[in-house]
Amino acid sequence: MAEADPYDFPEHWEADVVLSDGGTVHLRPITPDDGERLLAFHGRLSERTRYFRYFGPYPRMPKRDVEHFSTVDHRDRVALVASLGDDIVAVGRFDRLDSGDSAEIAFVVEDGHQGRGLGSILLEHLAAAARERGLSRFVAEVLAENGQMVRVFRDAGYVVSREFEEGVLHLEFAIDPTDQSVEVARSREQAAEARSVHNLLHPRSVAVIGASTDPTKIGNAVLSNLLAADFTGPVYPVNAEHRSVRGVRAYPSVLDIPDDVDLAVVAVPAASVDEVMDACLAKGVKALVVVSSGFGETGPDGRSAERRLAAEARSHGMRVVGPNALGVLNTDPAVRLNATLAPRLPARGRTGFFCQSGALGTAILADAAERGLGLSTFVSAGNRADVSGNDLLQYWETDPATDVVLLYLESFGNPRKFARLARRLGRTKPIVAVKSGRHAVTPALAENSVAMDEASVQALFEQAGVIRVESLAELFDTALLLAHQPLPKGNRVAVVGNATAIGLLAADTALAQGLELAGDPVDIGAQGGPEEFAAAVRDALLRDDTDALVVVFVPPLAVPGTAYARALREVVEETGLTKPIASTFLAVEGVPDELAVAGPGGAPGRGSVPSYPSPERAVLSLSRATRYARWRSAPQGSFTRPSGIDTDTASALVTALLAEGVERVDDDTSVRLLGCYGIDLVPFRVVTSADDAVAAAAELGYPVAMKSTDDRLRHRYDLVGVRLDLGGEEAVRAAYEALTAVSDGEGAYVQRMAPKGISCTLGLQDDPSFGTLLSFGLSGLVSDLLGDRAYRSVPVSDTDAAALVRAPRAAPLLAGYRGDVPADLPALEDLVLRLAALAEDLPEVRSLALEPVLASAEGAFVSSARIIVGPPPSRNDGGPRRLRSTGIGR
């Protein structure tokens, strides 16, 4: 065997990771070049830590041990180091035992970094590397008094066996992920990433690097905005030419600031950022907000500088917002942070907002203020080199100050993770998202993003319960209702107003959106007074068949509109805030003062009635809230696997295909592979002569179908490549001659006729960034023309499967449309779950189509399958915890 290269290891073994206190470290395999760093690391360990690791004093590491520990083959001996800057702060390793499938694991963490979660991080990454090297078990020898190390293994979610002998615990456990180990890792990930964002949004001190005395410069604007917001901590301007900026003592460099700096806002030209970065790293700044432009948006050189900036920051324990960002803000009275280019801190509210676009950020904040939408926190991430929307989702999940989440997204950095986080967060807090960039994405965002087609995006949002809107106007329309009103408990809407035409517009829009009317619209007439108006509203709210109310009101000339507003507010207070109300009131957009309930910080609070310029917009906002409420209250479902699955045989089949260089799977192998997942094809034979066709038909049993072996003919809608219901030998011979004539004599399939049913298509398609999508639709020219396909992403729960087969617009045909016999929908759902299990187990299956699937009352019968295999795509949300890659290699 050739000698192993100690520098040759898989690139994905390198990772930036977030620790439990929100700081970051860089994880990578050890190399012989680390000898001196390893020696220095060992010298910083306390006697107690060295004793726990080596079971003895071991005060000095001899040269031979340095070479032994730093030179590994990355196969049977693997070691990972966690580095902070140039220093190693932790080491973890495993050594294979007796050439078997077990390895001994050990790690040690520098004293000053213990308690930050480095042990669990190393365990996760070492287990993933070990599985790649064919290992299945870890063993560890731990001194009984080393309780901290014992807890790392015990709390990891594995099933650990323990034996005690002479003061030493012998631990042993399988390293395949378990439901518990995955849950533990994701819980720790959520806590760590949330903490890192908390640190960013709750700094105790802020430095403005590039603070300028020139009012036209962005450094002046950021400093002015911080001071105007009355930030509760110290603010340090950094300006090498002036002793003070805006009356605040300035420092030539961040290194000259006498106190610690939690957050630095960088507002210098891009060419100077490297120098600033070096100073921030030396100072120990915990987070950066880079508002400077001139990075990824400018081209390859700028993108390279941007990646270098993010990689350097992470490797020194720092998070970065930007570059090209508008900034961050936090309206918490205990913080009052406005580290943005926006001139005014928004009113305090309970809505969190993430925006990728720095240019749009100021307009977004101004629009929020104009409409009366208070914010808890706001982050404009610009080019999103590091901190992304996923980080904010982690933070908002446990942030008690945020009830509603708004996202303006131009691209996805890690869509699989977004789907997982959004689905979890959406169960407690609504997420409203604008996804722009359908047809074009800026170069900077494209560099840190992955391409996704619209089917993937739509499936992602629907499955995760994200309320997708098409514009910022719709985003704010929906947010106003969610922020100020309760969720509807059903889809029955009452309409009350004083103008028949406007009331009918509201009713028509409600019906068009799939809502039900709780009775005819109530019109009190143009002459109706505040008392009549209040009585009509009260009656509507108190009706048992009303889930929500739309108020459409045009103020009469004789009575001030404020009297009606007062009457409406009194009724709401009287009846209690149990049903949502949307209004078209006083022609105001937002929350008019007359309908506002005072909230914290001066913004309208819970119970305020939002107003929309038109009844259509009011009803559309209500319909989005209704669909979200339905998703949130629906059962989450379970991810149980169907019975009768043979994963080992299926995996062996795929491995053999890849080894042979096969892409298109042949018929026999397709039948065997699908059979491993309990998916049976209607029996068929491949024939090359009329006599063979007759013999196959007799064997299968009449009636039979005959199909061309040419895909181009077999799946045409005019059925030129198919003959059905062949009942005898003569019909079979004639069909064979006809098919071979149009397909140049390539033979044919003879297949037993399945029970009559509705023809459907079910498939898998791989999105390299997002994972595998399941698609379902009814076959036919019209369905294809209209794109009538529904999609769900893997993994799929039983409720997802049920929703998928009912989602296409033509799906009512399966449920007994106009008196027809309903198809066996549970059989289709079972087929979906089996395909989903195949997709999870075999990422090498890059596409799969079952077409047609005949759905009838007797079951779901698969007539044909096409399978393509290939090298599995990378899964950037699989494996151990890590931050999104910055694109920097070794």
Secondary structure, 3 states (H helix, E strand, C coil): CCCCCCCCCCHHHCEEEECCCCCEEEEEECCHHHHHHHHHHHHHCCHHHHHHHHCCCCCCCCHHHHHHHHCCCCCCEEEEEEEECCEEEEEEEEEECCCCCEEEEEEEECHHHCCCCHHHHHHHHHHHHHHHCCCCEEEEEEECCCHHHHHHHHCCCCCEEEEEECCEEEEEEECCCCHHHHHHHHHHHHHHHHHHHHHHHCCCCEEEECCCCCCCCHHHHHHHHHHHCCCCCCEEEECCCCCEECCEECECCHHHCCCCCCEEEECCCHHHHHHHHHHHHHHCCCEEEECCCCCHHHCHHHHHHHHHHHHHHHHCCCEEECCCCCEEEECCCCCCEEEECCCCCCCEEEEEEEECCHHHHHHHHHHHHHHCCCEEEEEECCCCCCCCHHHHHHHHHCCCCCCEEEEEECCECCHHHHHHHHHHHCCCCCEEEEECCCCCCCHHHHHCCECCCHHHHHHHHHHHCCEEECCHHHHHHHHHHHHHCCCCCCCEEEEEECCHHHHHHHHHHHHHCCCEECCCCEECCCCCCHHHHHHHHHHHHHCCCCCEEEEEECCCCCCCHHHHHHHHHHHHHHHCCCCCEEEEECCCCECCHHHCCECHHHCECCCCCCECCCHHHHHHHHHHHHHHHHHHHCCCCCCCCCCCCCHHHHHHHHHHHHHCCCCECCHHHHHHHHHCCCCCECCEEEECCHHHHHHHHHHHCCCEEEEECCHHHHCCCCCCCEEEEECCHHHHHHHHHHHHHHCCCCCEEEEECCCCCEEEEEEEEEECCCEEEEEEEECCHHHHHHCCCEEEECCCCHHHHHHHCCCCCCHHHHHCHHHCCCCCHHHHHHHHHHHHHHHHHCCCEEEEEEEEEEEECCEEEECCEEEEECCCCCCCCCCCCCCCCCCCCC
